Amino acid sequence: MNSGRRPRTLDPGFLLEAYRAGFFPMADPKSGEISWYSPDPRAILPLKTLHISGSLQTVIRRELFEVRINTAFEQVINECSRREETWISNDIKEVFLALHKAGFAHSVESWQSGELAGGLYGLAIGGAFFGESMFSLIPDSSKVALVSLVKQLKAKKFTLLDIQFMTSHLAGFGAIEIPRAVYMASLTKALRSKTTFV
Protein backbone atom coordinates (compact mmCIF):
# COMPACT_ATOMS: atom_id res chain seq x y z
CA MET A 1 0.00 0.00 0.00
CA ASN A 2 1.28 3.43 -0.87
CA SER A 3 0.68 6.16 1.70
CA GLY A 4 2.06 9.53 2.62
CA ARG A 5 1.61 12.26 5.19
CA ARG A 6 0.04 15.63 4.43
CA PRO A 7 -0.96 18.60 6.61
CA ARG A 8 -4.15 18.04 8.58
CA THR A 9 -5.95 20.90 6.82
CA LEU A 10 -7.49 19.63 3.61
CA ASP A 11 -8.09 21.77 0.55
CA PRO A 12 -11.00 20.82 -1.78
CA GLY A 13 -8.95 21.42 -4.93
CA PHE A 14 -6.05 19.33 -3.67
CA LEU A 15 -8.45 16.56 -2.66
CA LEU A 16 -9.94 16.38 -6.15
CA GLU A 17 -6.48 16.17 -7.69
CA ALA A 18 -5.54 13.40 -5.25
CA TYR A 19 -8.57 11.32 -6.25
CA ARG A 20 -7.79 11.90 -9.93
CA ALA A 21 -4.30 10.51 -9.21
CA GLY A 22 -5.69 7.43 -7.45
CA PHE A 23 -5.22 8.54 -3.83
CA PHE A 24 -7.73 9.05 -1.01
CA PRO A 25 -7.38 10.31 2.59
CA MET A 26 -8.05 8.63 5.89
CA ALA A 27 -7.53 10.19 9.31
CA ASP A 28 -5.93 8.43 12.23
CA PRO A 29 -8.78 7.69 14.68
CA LYS A 30 -6.80 9.01 17.65
CA SER A 31 -4.62 11.86 16.36
CA GLY A 32 -6.70 12.96 13.39
CA GLU A 33 -3.56 13.05 11.25
CA ILE A 34 -4.32 12.55 7.56
CA SER A 35 -2.65 9.80 5.53
CA TRP A 36 -3.10 9.26 1.79
CA TYR A 37 -3.66 5.80 0.34
CA SER A 38 -3.53 4.14 -3.07
CA PRO A 39 -4.03 0.41 -2.36
CA ASP A 40 -2.70 -2.39 -4.54
CA PRO A 41 -4.92 -4.26 -5.18
CA ARG A 42 -7.85 -1.82 -5.30
CA ALA A 43 -11.44 -2.86 -4.64
CA ILE A 44 -14.18 -1.90 -7.08
CA LEU A 45 -17.83 -2.84 -7.51
CA PRO A 46 -18.48 -3.68 -11.19
CA LEU A 47 -21.65 -1.86 -12.22
CA LYS A 48 -22.76 -4.47 -14.74
CA THR A 49 -22.57 -7.46 -12.40
CA LEU A 50 -24.07 -6.18 -9.16
CA HIS A 51 -25.39 -9.13 -7.13
CA ILE A 52 -28.64 -8.54 -5.24
CA SER A 53 -29.68 -11.33 -2.88
CA GLY A 54 -33.20 -12.71 -2.96
CA SER A 55 -33.99 -11.28 0.47
CA LEU A 56 -32.80 -7.82 -0.57
CA GLN A 57 -34.83 -8.02 -3.77
CA THR A 58 -37.87 -8.67 -1.57
CA VAL A 59 -37.09 -5.60 0.55
CA ILE A 60 -36.77 -3.47 -2.57
CA ARG A 61 -40.02 -4.80 -4.05
CA ARG A 62 -41.87 -4.06 -0.81
CA GLU A 63 -40.64 -0.44 -0.98
CA LEU A 64 -39.82 -0.36 2.73
CA PHE A 65 -37.58 2.67 2.18
CA GLU A 66 -37.88 5.89 0.23
CA VAL A 67 -34.60 6.66 -1.51
CA ARG A 68 -33.48 10.27 -1.85
CA ILE A 69 -30.34 11.87 -3.24
CA ASN A 70 -28.51 14.82 -1.65
CA THR A 71 -31.25 15.83 0.77
CA ALA A 72 -29.29 15.20 3.99
CA PHE A 73 -25.60 15.05 3.07
CA GLU A 74 -24.31 16.47 6.34
CA GLN A 75 -26.50 14.12 8.37
CA VAL A 76 -25.24 11.15 6.33
CA ILE A 77 -21.56 11.94 6.82
CA ASN A 78 -22.16 12.57 10.53
CA GLU A 79 -23.86 9.19 10.91
CA CYS A 80 -21.05 7.48 8.98
CA SER A 81 -18.52 8.96 11.42
CA ARG A 82 -20.52 8.06 14.56
CA ARG A 83 -18.46 5.04 15.54
CA GLU A 84 -16.14 4.21 18.40
CA GLU A 85 -13.17 4.59 16.05
CA THR A 86 -13.50 6.43 12.75
CA TRP A 87 -11.23 7.67 10.00
CA ILE A 88 -13.76 10.42 9.17
CA SER A 89 -12.27 13.32 11.11
CA ASN A 90 -13.69 16.83 11.37
CA ASP A 91 -11.20 17.93 8.69
CA ILE A 92 -12.52 15.28 6.32
CA LYS A 93 -16.11 16.23 7.11
CA GLU A 94 -15.42 19.89 6.39
CA VAL A 95 -13.76 19.29 3.04
CA PHE A 96 -16.49 16.90 1.91
CA LEU A 97 -19.18 19.38 2.93
CA ALA A 98 -17.39 21.96 0.78
CA LEU A 99 -17.21 19.49 -2.10
CA HIS A 100 -20.90 18.72 -1.66
CA LYS A 101 -21.72 22.40 -2.00
CA ALA A 102 -19.50 22.50 -5.09
CA GLY A 103 -21.42 19.60 -6.67
CA PHE A 104 -18.78 16.87 -6.35
CA ALA A 105 -19.79 14.98 -3.18
CA HIS A 106 -23.16 13.24 -2.98
CA SER A 107 -25.30 11.23 -0.62
CA VAL A 108 -27.80 8.47 -1.34
CA GLU A 109 -30.25 8.10 1.53
CA SER A 110 -32.85 5.58 2.67
CA TRP A 111 -35.76 7.10 4.56
CA GLN A 112 -38.52 5.41 6.53
CA SER A 113 -41.52 7.18 8.05
CA GLY A 114 -39.88 10.53 7.45
CA GLU A 115 -36.67 9.59 9.28
CA LEU A 116 -33.21 8.92 7.87
CA ALA A 117 -32.68 5.16 8.17
CA GLY A 118 -29.38 4.65 6.37
CA GLY A 119 -27.29 5.76 3.45
CA LEU A 120 -23.91 6.39 1.94
CA TYR A 121 -21.80 9.20 0.54
CA GLY A 122 -19.04 9.55 -2.00
CA LEU A 123 -17.32 11.68 -4.58
CA ALA A 124 -18.14 11.90 -8.29
CA ILE A 125 -15.55 13.06 -10.83
CA GLY A 126 -16.24 12.46 -14.49
CA GLY A 127 -17.51 8.90 -14.88
CA ALA A 128 -15.94 7.70 -11.63
CA PHE A 129 -17.69 7.48 -8.28
CA PHE A 130 -15.56 7.02 -5.17
CA GLY A 131 -17.64 5.40 -2.43
CA GLU A 132 -16.51 6.63 0.96
CA SER A 133 -18.69 5.22 3.73
CA MET A 134 -22.15 3.94 4.55
CA PHE A 135 -24.28 3.51 7.66
CA SER A 136 -27.47 1.73 8.66
CA LEU A 137 -29.84 2.52 11.52
CA ILE A 138 -32.44 0.05 10.25
CA PRO A 139 -31.52 -3.32 8.71
CA ASP A 140 -31.09 -3.30 4.91
CA SER A 141 -31.35 0.50 4.64
CA SER A 142 -27.75 1.00 3.50
CA LYS A 143 -28.05 -1.96 1.13
CA VAL A 144 -31.05 -0.36 -0.54
CA ALA A 145 -29.07 2.88 -0.84
CA LEU A 146 -26.18 1.01 -2.48
CA VAL A 147 -28.46 -0.64 -5.02
CA SER A 148 -29.97 2.77 -5.78
CA LEU A 149 -26.48 4.23 -6.16
CA VAL A 150 -25.58 1.64 -8.78
CA LYS A 151 -28.86 2.27 -10.59
CA GLN A 152 -28.11 6.00 -10.67
CA LEU A 153 -24.53 5.44 -11.88
CA LYS A 154 -25.68 3.16 -14.69
CA ALA A 155 -28.37 5.64 -15.75
CA LYS A 156 -25.76 8.41 -15.88
CA LYS A 157 -23.30 6.18 -17.78
CA PHE A 158 -20.61 6.04 -15.09
CA THR A 159 -17.98 3.36 -15.70
CA LEU A 160 -16.20 3.04 -12.34
CA LEU A 161 -17.41 2.54 -8.76
CA ASP A 162 -14.35 2.61 -6.52
CA ILE A 163 -14.86 1.12 -3.04
CA GLN A 164 -11.19 1.36 -2.03
CA PHE A 165 -10.89 -1.70 0.25
CA MET A 166 -12.61 -5.08 0.05
CA THR A 167 -15.06 -6.05 2.80
CA SER A 168 -17.15 -9.20 3.20
CA HIS A 169 -20.26 -7.02 3.06
CA LEU A 170 -19.36 -5.58 -0.34
CA ALA A 171 -18.04 -8.90 -1.62
CA GLY A 172 -21.61 -10.14 -1.27
CA PHE A 173 -22.63 -7.55 -3.87
CA GLY A 174 -20.00 -8.81 -6.30
CA ALA A 175 -17.09 -6.52 -5.41
CA ILE A 176 -13.69 -7.55 -6.73
CA GLU A 177 -10.06 -6.56 -6.31
CA ILE A 178 -7.97 -5.49 -9.29
CA PRO A 179 -4.27 -4.59 -9.63
CA ARG A 180 -3.52 -0.91 -9.11
CA ALA A 181 -2.29 -0.58 -12.71
CA VAL A 182 -5.61 -1.90 -14.02
CA TYR A 183 -7.48 0.41 -11.66
CA MET A 184 -5.51 3.43 -12.84
CA ALA A 185 -6.27 2.61 -16.48
CA SER A 186 -9.98 2.35 -15.65
CA LEU A 187 -9.82 5.59 -13.67
CA THR A 188 -8.09 7.46 -16.48
CA LYS A 189 -10.80 6.35 -18.89
CA ALA A 190 -13.61 7.23 -16.48
CA LEU A 191 -12.24 10.72 -15.83
CA ARG A 192 -12.58 11.57 -19.52
CA SER A 193 -16.37 11.24 -19.28
CA LYS A 194 -18.42 14.45 -19.20
CA THR A 195 -21.28 12.88 -17.27
CA THR A 196 -22.62 14.21 -13.97
CA PHE A 197 -24.12 12.36 -10.99
CA VAL A 198 -27.36 14.35 -10.84
C-alpha positions in Angstrom: 0.0 0.0 0.0 1.3 3.4 -0.9 0.7 6.2 1.7 2.1 9.5 2.6 1.6 12.3 5.2 0.0 15.6 4.4 -1.0 18.6 6.6 -4.1 18.0 8.6 -5.9 20.9 6.8 -7.5 19.6 3.6 -8.1 21.8 0.5 -11.0 20.8 -1.8 -9.0 21.4 -4.9 -6.1 19.3 -3.7 -8.5 16.6 -2.7 -9.9 16.4 -6.2 -6.5 16.2 -7.7 -5.5 13.4 -5.3 -8.6 11.3 -6.3 -7.8 11.9 -9.9 -4.3 10.5 -9.2 -5.7 7.4 -7.4 -5.2 8.5 -3.8 -7.7 9.0 -1.0 -7.4 10.3 2.6 -8.1 8.6 5.9 -7.5 10.2 9.3 -5.9 8.4 12.2 -8.8 7.7 14.7 -6.8 9.0 17.6 -4.6 11.9 16.4 -6.7 13.0 13.4 -3.6 13.1 11.3 -4.3 12.5 7.6 -2.7 9.8 5.5 -3.1 9.3 1.8 -3.7 5.8 0.3 -3.5 4.1 -3.1 -4.0 0.4 -2.4 -2.7 -2.4 -4.5 -4.9 -4.3 -5.2 -7.8 -1.8 -5.3 -11.4 -2.9 -4.6 -14.2 -1.9 -7.1 -17.8 -2.8 -7.5 -18.5 -3.7 -11.2 -21.6 -1.9 -12.2 -22.8 -4.5 -14.7 -22.6 -7.5 -12.4 -24.1 -6.2 -9.2 -25.4 -9.1 -7.1 -28.6 -8.5 -5.2 -29.7 -11.3 -2.9 -33.2 -12.7 -3.0 -34.0 -11.3 0.5 -32.8 -7.8 -0.6 -34.8 -8.0 -3.8 -37.9 -8.7 -1.6 -37.1 -5.6 0.6 -36.8 -3.5 -2.6 -40.0 -4.8 -4.0 -41.9 -4.1 -0.8 -40.6 -0.4 -1.0 -39.8 -0.4 2.7 -37.6 2.7 2.2 -37.9 5.9 0.2 -34.6 6.7 -1.5 -33.5 10.3 -1.8 -30.3 11.9 -3.2 -28.5 14.8 -1.6 -31.3 15.8 0.8 -29.3 15.2 4.0 -25.6 15.1 3.1 -24.3 16.5 6.3 -26.5 14.1 8.4 -25.2 11.2 6.3 -21.6 11.9 6.8 -22.2 12.6 10.5 -23.9 9.2 10.9 -21.1 7.5 9.0 -18.5 9.0 11.4 -20.5 8.1 14.6 -18.5 5.0 15.5 -16.1 4.2 18.4 -13.2 4.6 16.0 -13.5 6.4 12.8 -11.2 7.7 10.0 -13.8 10.4 9.2 -12.3 13.3 11.1 -13.7 16.8 11.4 -11.2 17.9 8.7 -12.5 15.3 6.3 -16.1 16.2 7.1 -15.4 19.9 6.4 -13.8 19.3 3.0 -16.5 16.9 1.9 -19.2 19.4 2.9 -17.4 22.0 0.8 -17.2 19.5 -2.1 -20.9 18.7 -1.7 -21.7 22.4 -2.0 -19.5 22.5 -5.1 -21.4 19.6 -6.7 -18.8 16.9 -6.3 -19.8 15.0 -3.2 -23.2 13.2 -3.0 -25.3 11.2 -0.6 -27.8 8.5 -1.3 -30.2 8.1 1.5 -32.8 5.6 2.7 -35.8 7.1 4.6 -38.5 5.4 6.5 -41.5 7.2 8.0 -39.9 10.5 7.4 -36.7 9.6 9.3 -33.2 8.9 7.9 -32.7 5.2 8.2 -29.4 4.6 6.4 -27.3 5.8 3.5 -23.9 6.4 1.9 -21.8 9.2 0.5 -19.0 9.5 -2.0 -17.3 11.7 -4.6 -18.1 11.9 -8.3 -15.5 13.1 -10.8 -16.2 12.5 -14.5 -17.5 8.9 -14.9 -15.9 7.7 -11.6 -17.7 7.5 -8.3 -15.6 7.0 -5.2 -17.6 5.4 -2.4 -16.5 6.6 1.0 -18.7 5.2 3.7 -22.2 3.9 4.6 -24.3 3.5 7.7 -27.5 1.7 8.7 -29.8 2.5 11.5 -32.4 0.1 10.2 -31.5 -3.3 8.7 -31.1 -3.3 4.9 -31.3 0.5 4.6 -27.7 1.0 3.5 -28.0 -2.0 1.1 -31.1 -0.4 -0.5 -29.1 2.9 -0.8 -26.2 1.0 -2.5 -28.5 -0.6 -5.0 -30.0 2.8 -5.8 -26.5 4.2 -6.2 -25.6 1.6 -8.8 -28.9 2.3 -10.6 -28.1 6.0 -10.7 -24.5 5.4 -11.9 -25.7 3.2 -14.7 -28.4 5.6 -15.7 -25.8 8.4 -15.9 -23.3 6.2 -17.8 -20.6 6.0 -15.1 -18.0 3.4 -15.7 -16.2 3.0 -12.3 -17.4 2.5 -8.8 -14.4 2.6 -6.5 -14.9 1.1 -3.0 -11.2 1.4 -2.0 -10.9 -1.7 0.3 -12.6 -5.1 0.1 -15.1 -6.1 2.8 -17.1 -9.2 3.2 -20.3 -7.0 3.1 -19.4 -5.6 -0.3 -18.0 -8.9 -1.6 -21.6 -10.1 -1.3 -22.6 -7.6 -3.9 -20.0 -8.8 -6.3 -17.1 -6.5 -5.4 -13.7 -7.5 -6.7 -10.1 -6.6 -6.3 -8.0 -5.5 -9.3 -4.3 -4.6 -9.6 -3.5 -0.9 -9.1 -2.3 -0.6 -12.7 -5.6 -1.9 -14.0 -7.5 0.4 -11.7 -5.5 3.4 -12.8 -6.3 2.6 -16.5 -10.0 2.3 -15.6 -9.8 5.6 -13.7 -8.1 7.5 -16.5 -10.8 6.4 -18.9 -13.6 7.2 -16.5 -12.2 10.7 -15.8 -12.6 11.6 -19.5 -16.4 11.2 -19.3 -18.4 14.4 -19.2 -21.3 12.9 -17.3 -22.6 14.2 -14.0 -24.1 12.4 -11.0 -27.4 14.4 -10.8 
